[in-house]
Amino acid sequence: MEYVTGKDLDRIFKSKRIASFRKRFLFPELMAYLHREEDPRLCTLYGLRRTGKTTLMAQAAKELDQDKVCWVHCEEGDDIQDVKNVIKGNPACRYFFLDEVTRLENFTSASSILADKYAAEDGKKIVLAGTDSLGFALAFGTELFDRTHILHTTYIPYAEYRYLLGEDKDIDDYIEYGGTLTDGKVFYNPEGDFDYTNDAIAENIQHSLELFRDGGAFGPLLPLYARDELTTCIEKLVELDNRTFLAKTINRTFKSHDMGRLSSNLQRDKNFEDIDVTPLKSPELIREIRDALLIKDPLLHAVSPEAVREIKRYLKRLDVIYVVPGTEEQEVIFMQPGLRYSQVRKQMDILEQSSLLKDFSPSLRKEFSRRLDEQVKGSMMEDILFVQLAKDKALQERYRVTKYRDSAGTHEFDLVIVDEEQDKAVLLEVKHSKEYLPSHQALHLIDEAACQELEEDLHVHVSGKAVIYRGENMSCTKGISYWNVNTFMDNPKGCLEAIESIYQGRGWKESLQKALRKPGWTR
């Protein structure tokens, strides 16, 4: 076990390059813990790899009195007694930052001593971080129950992603790379998504279960672990979910869009003739493509339903997935969009070159891939908005985020923001396009019958309507406003209030100016 105090801490700060990084939005919460008197609890930074845990600790440590700070790096073979020895050996230190603490051999069974003895009795401030974040989750339910503040780092909202990595980043950057703070170096390479799924997720789960209660917590996962198939199974289930997402997107794309003549789409290139893509609407072709996306692996067919549920439960606890409330099929949104997109993109490239499209011209195959990519990004953009709105603390107490489709399946609204105090709702359509096309994009919003049915089903009245897209902010007819996704995601609450004001006939410019005021982020 290595530890550093006093002036030697500069070496830690330089190695973490903390001067070059902006601070995570949860930084004030960490500092509030460190400055709070008589708090008997620890503080745990809980999240997957490459989400800024160690940098966050270093940024906090740098703002404290260095003579009272001790930075501890845990290594394989260390245990809680080694940590106790460091704390006892540095009585002048009040702040202890323990990095890679889940490496401690008896961490999940003995970590309560850090809270009960050193935090509660001695007034020490102890911050924990570690690679195997599921180990923390297991400890939260046992040793660390009610003994620690938990700061989640895995989920990096779109607004925070742009703030941290640069406001030149757009929604496509977030879709393709979002989920870590490495600016595209994890997911956007041939093996990046597999390595991350294996190291940060699958092995995280297996290693944490091995250490917890001496391996006695595997439950329905024990047969897989005994056959050395657990990490492989987790990897394949993640991949299967992403392939299922692509299959649903293909079905949605080629059933709901006009796939007739493509002259309007190909006008930009005079080398293209007008292409008839009617064959792409063939139900048989779509069925064959969907079948090809299934993972025909004996391992997955042999996994028990109980084991699948257990794996998904751990994925949820790790903040890898978000389960949409109220969905019959347990609809899943990946909290790290870059992981989903990289796997889906690979499958799209394989499909474009596959024998399934062998009878089609190169231009038709390319158009298939282009349309599919656009629809994938559109669906993911909708999911990204859903999660950020659902997890936004400024909205949670009063608003509920949901989706809506009428009983006949004819009309649907991408996002419905329900104000549960005043029984009203704002309707949002999410479009990946940069183009302003109200006759198409606002089709459901201007359908009074569809809006009335929603009001009757949800027992609310519609108080606002808007399209969220990649173009410019602007007003439209019938009180419908258009909002650039960056503007909207920077200040969702302010934009929702502006959308309602515009729908009620108030001035566009005044409403826009209020919405453009960003909340007070840490800088």
Sequence and secondary structure as in RCSB ss.txt:
>XXXX:A:sequence
MEYVTGKDLDRIFKSKRIASFRKRFLFPELMAYLHREEDPRLCTLYGLRRTGKTTLMAQAAKELDQDKVCWVHCE
EGDDIQDVKNVIKGNPACRYFFLDEVTRLENFTSASSILADKYAAEDGKKIVLAGTDSLGFALAFGTELFDRTHI
LHTTYIPYAEYRYLLGEDKDIDDYIEYGGTLTDGKVFYNPEGDFDYTNDAIAENIQHSLELFRDGGAFGPLLPLY
ARDELTTCIEKLVELDNRTFLAKTINRTFKSHDMGRLSSNLQRDKNFEDIDVTPLKSPELIREIRDALLIKDPLL
HAVSPEAVREIKRYLKRLDVIYVVPGTEEQEVIFMQPGLRYSQVRKQMDILEQSSLLKDFSPSLRKEFSRRLDEQ
VKGSMMEDILFVQLAKDKALQERYRVTKYRDSAGTHEFDLVIVDEEQDKAVLLEVKHSKEYLPSHQALHLIDEAA
CQELEEDLHVHVSGKAVIYRGENMSCTKGISYWNVNTFMDNPKGCLEAIESIYQGRGWKESLQKALRKPGWTR
>XXXX:A:secstr
 EEEEGGGHHHHHHHTTGGGS   TTHHHHHHHHH SS   EEEEE  TTSSHHHHHHHHHHTS GGGEEEEE  
TT  HHHHHHHHHH TT  EEEEETGGGSTTHHHHTHHIIIIIITTT  EEEEE S HHHHHHHHTTTTTTTEEE
EE S   HHHHHHHH TT  HHHHHHHTTSSSTTTTTSSTTHHHHHIIIIIIHHHHHHHHHGGGGTT GGGHHHH
HTT HHHHHHHHHHHHHHHHHHHHHHHHHHHS  SB HHHHTT TT    B GGGG HHHHHHHHHHHS   HHH
HHS HHHHHHHHHHHHHTTSEEE TT TT  EEESSHHHHHHHHHHHHHHHHTSGGGTTS HHHHHHHHHHHHHH
HHHHHHHHHHHHHHHH HHHHTTEEEEEEE TTSS EEEEEEEETTTTEEEEEEE   SS  HHHHTTTTT HHH
HHHHHHHHT EEEEEEEEESS  EE GGGEEEEEHHHHHH HHHHHHHHHHHHTT  HHHHHHHHT       
